[in-house]
Amino acid sequence: LAALYAGAAIFVTVAAYEAAGGPLRRDLFSDDGKAYLNLHSSEFPGGEIRGFLAPVPEPETYALMLAGLGLIGWAARRGPRAAA
């Protein structure tokens, strides 16, 4: 299930399954670039557990950053030298 706002999905039900205390539903919301996860259960019908999801850089991001910094350092070292 997804709802669209300005062409972007803002609500997605990730999974719904039967747990020991009744059905458990996990929902993923995205609003203003912030994503958060809701857990709902029929065992606690009036409440929910909400957690914000922090973006975590992937290892490739760090590798590209280090390669770029290395190239910048190499270019700076090979740059024109002042005559003494």
N, C-alpha and C positions, 0 to 999 in steps of 0.2 A: 504494500500500500504506500503510495507516495502522493504528496500534495505539492503543487507547483506554485511558486510566487515569483513573478517577474522572470519566468523561464527557468528557475532553479528549484531543485527538490529541497524541501525544508523539513520533511518528515518521512521517515522510513521505518517500518517495523522489521527489525533484524531477524527475530525468531520468536515463535510462540510455541510452547510445548507444555505438557502436563507434568507438574512437579508434585512432590509429596503433599504439599498443602493446597493444591489446586493449580489452575493454569498460571503460568508465569510468562510474562511478555517483556521483551527487551525492545526499546524504541531508541532510535538514534535521531536527534534533532540537530539542525544546523541553522544558526541565526547570526547574522552579521559576522560571518567567518569564525564563530565560536561553535564548536560541536560539543554536545553533551549527551549522555546516555541515561535513560530512565528505565527502572525496573518496576514492574507492576505485578502484584499477586492477588488472587482472590482471598488469600488468607488475611491480608491487611488491605481491605478494599478502600479505605480512606487515605492511604498513604502511598508514597512512592520513594524509591531511592534514586537520587539524581547525582551523577558524577560528571564533571567536566573533563573532556579529553584534551590533553596537551599534545601539541604537535612535537614529534620526535624526529630529528634529522636521521636520514638513513646513512649507512657507512659510505656510500658512494658520494654523498654530499661532502663529507669530510675529505675524501680522496681528491675530489675536484678542487676544493678550496686549497689544500696543500699543494697540488700541482700548479694552480694559478699563482700562489704566493712564491713558489719556487721559480716559475718563469719570470715573475716580476723582479725577484732578486737577481736572477741571471742576467736579465736585460739591464738592470741598474749597474751591475758590475761590469758589463761589456760596453756600457755607454761611453760617450766621448770623454776623454781625460784632458784635464787642464795641462797646458804646457808649463813646465817649471823654469 
